[in-house]
Amino acid sequence: MEERRVALITGASRGIGKKVAEKFAKEGYNLVINYVSDSTNVEEITKEIKSVTDEDIQVLFVKTDVTDFEACENMVKQAVEKFGKIDVLVNNAGITKDNLLIRMKEEEFDRVIEVNLKGTFNMTKNVVPYMMKKRYGKIVSISSVVGIGGNAGQCNYSASKAGIIGFTKSIAKELASRNILANCIAPGFITTDMTDVLSEEVKEKISDQIPLRKMGTAEEVANAVYFLANEENTYITGQVLNVDGGMMM
Ligand SMILES: NC(=O)c1ccc[n+]([C@@H]2O[C@H](COP(=O)([O-])OP(=O)(O)OC[C@H]3O[C@@H](n4cnc5c(N)ncnc54)[C@H](O)[C@@H]3O)[C@@H](O)[C@H]2O)c1
């Protein structure tokens, strides 16, 4: 049997990350699932992920805060010890701490940059040497449409997501000669825990501004991640793919 590909996904215990994990499971990838919360039910999630696939895949869970560089290094080592390589890195872990600039606290700005942008650096920096050895790698980082267009009340989040785009384009240039391709997904409004906090009224208003007239699903984002990360993508790098129902054109 051909050796299975290996995908490491950060923040994959729920939301978009979990659906990304399920998509890769369906495609027969072994998985490294990063999570951070103590309340994560690893057994339950393993069952759920394995239930979507007929493939006999292996799943490794690693609890790590992506803001901790050394901990990321250890997670990557654990993954390589188990599977011998990492073919795909999906930088998905992310948080919001929304506030207007005028009210935003320094720690709200710092934390969002630390998790979303520095976390992406911490993971990518630690995974890339192993990809270079194999001369194969796909990196997909989850940005956001607000990283392109900005959003009132989200200067911290928008800056972190714009940062991910600049970071991705730079590493795409640096790593292309090693056959490592790096791209971003920019989701619009996707139904997850992150957006569940919005009232129905707000959600309706948002949907009215989307050409496809609805919020997206985590599965729709996961399919786009897989499109950029699978073996057949051999010529798309340094790009941002919007998954937003046509909201931002
Ligand atoms: N939902 C949307 O509408 C939307 C839109 C654009 C972009 N995004 C991005 O998609 C990604 C996934 O978001 P989601 O909607 O599934 O939200 P979510 O809150 O359900 O998932 C985020 C995940 O990141 C994890 N995480 C947070 N801090 C972490 C840390 N320090 N270390 C490791 N993991 C950490 C959380 O535990 C959670 O599993 C995020 O990067 C988010 O910014 C979401």
The ligand as a Tripos MOL2 file, in Angstrom:
@<TRIPOS>MOLECULE
LIG
   44    48     1     0     0
SMALL
NO_CHARGES

@<TRIPOS>ATOM
      1 N1        -16.1160   31.4260   11.4360 N.am      1 LIG1
      2 C1        -15.8600   32.4030   10.5620 C.2       1 LIG1
      3 O1        -16.7720   33.0820   10.0770 O.2       1 LIG1
      4 C2        -14.4520   32.7020   10.1470 C.ar      1 LIG1
      5 C3        -14.2450   33.6540    9.1540 C.ar      1 LIG1
      6 C4        -12.9550   33.9410    8.7340 C.ar      1 LIG1
      7 C5        -11.8940   33.2730    9.3030 C.ar      1 LIG1
      8 N2        -12.1120   32.3590   10.2760 N.ar      1 LIG1
      9 C6        -10.9300   31.7160   10.8370 C.3       1 LIG1
     10 O2        -11.0680   30.3060   10.7610 O.3       1 LIG1
     11 C7        -10.3130   29.6950   11.8160 C.3       1 LIG1
     12 C8        -11.2110   28.7350   12.5790 C.3       1 LIG1
     13 O3        -12.2480   29.4730   13.1860 O.3       1 LIG1
     14 P1        -13.6460   28.8580   13.6520 P.3       1 LIG1
     15 O4        -14.6900   29.7160   13.0870 O.co2     1 LIG1
     16 O5        -13.6730   27.3970   13.4160 O.co2     1 LIG1
     17 O6        -13.5990   29.2060   15.2080 O.3       1 LIG1
     18 P2        -13.5040   28.3020   16.5070 P.3       1 LIG1
     19 O7        -13.4120   29.2560   17.6310 O.co2     1 LIG1
     20 O8        -14.5940   27.2880   16.4970 O.co2     1 LIG1
     21 O9        -12.1250   27.5360   16.3030 O.3       1 LIG1
     22 C9        -10.8700   28.0900   16.5940 C.3       1 LIG1
     23 C10        -9.9950   26.9810   17.1260 C.3       1 LIG1
     24 O10        -8.7230   27.5310   17.4640 O.3       1 LIG1
     25 C11        -8.3290   26.9950   18.7130 C.3       1 LIG1
     26 N3         -7.3870   27.8640   19.3890 N.ar      1 LIG1
     27 C12        -7.6060   29.1140   19.8980 C.ar      1 LIG1
     28 N4         -6.4930   29.5690   20.4970 N.ar      1 LIG1
     29 C13        -5.5620   28.6040   20.3730 C.ar      1 LIG1
     30 C14        -4.1980   28.4670   20.7810 C.ar      1 LIG1
     31 N5         -3.5900   29.4400   21.4590 N.pl3     1 LIG1
     32 N6         -3.5340   27.3280   20.4780 N.ar      1 LIG1
     33 C15        -4.1440   26.3270   19.7880 C.ar      1 LIG1
     34 N7         -5.4160   26.4030   19.3730 N.ar      1 LIG1
     35 C16        -6.1190   27.5140   19.6620 C.ar      1 LIG1
     36 C17        -9.6410   26.8680   19.4840 C.3       1 LIG1
     37 O11        -9.4970   25.9960   20.5780 O.3       1 LIG1
     38 C18       -10.5720   26.3490   18.3980 C.3       1 LIG1
     39 O12       -10.4860   24.9610   18.2950 O.3       1 LIG1
     40 C19        -9.7770   30.8560   12.6640 C.3       1 LIG1
     41 O13        -8.4550   31.1340   12.2720 O.3       1 LIG1
     42 C20       -10.6870   32.0000   12.2940 C.3       1 LIG1
     43 O14       -10.0740   33.2430   12.5000 O.3       1 LIG1
     44 C21       -13.3640   32.0570   10.7080 C.ar      1 LIG1
@<TRIPOS>BOND
     1     1     2 1
     2     2     3 2
     3     2     4 1
     4     4     5 ar
     5     4    44 ar
     6     5     6 ar
     7     6     7 ar
     8     7     8 ar
     9     8     9 1
    10     8    44 ar
    11     9    10 1
    12     9    42 1
    13    10    11 1
    14    11    12 1
    15    11    40 1
    16    12    13 1
    17    13    14 1
    18    14    15 2
    19    14    16 1
    20    14    17 1
    21    17    18 1
    22    18    19 2
    23    18    20 1
    24    18    21 1
    25    21    22 1
    26    22    23 1
    27    23    24 1
    28    23    38 1
    29    24    25 1
    30    25    26 1
    31    25    36 1
    32    26    27 ar
    33    26    35 ar
    34    27    28 ar
    35    28    29 ar
    36    29    30 ar
    37    29    35 ar
    38    30    31 1
    39    30    32 ar
    40    32    33 ar
    41    33    34 ar
    42    34    35 ar
    43    36    37 1
    44    36    38 1
    45    38    39 1
    46    40    41 1
    47    40    42 1
    48    42    43 1
@<TRIPOS>SUBSTRUCTURE
     1 LIG1         1 GROUP 0 **** ****
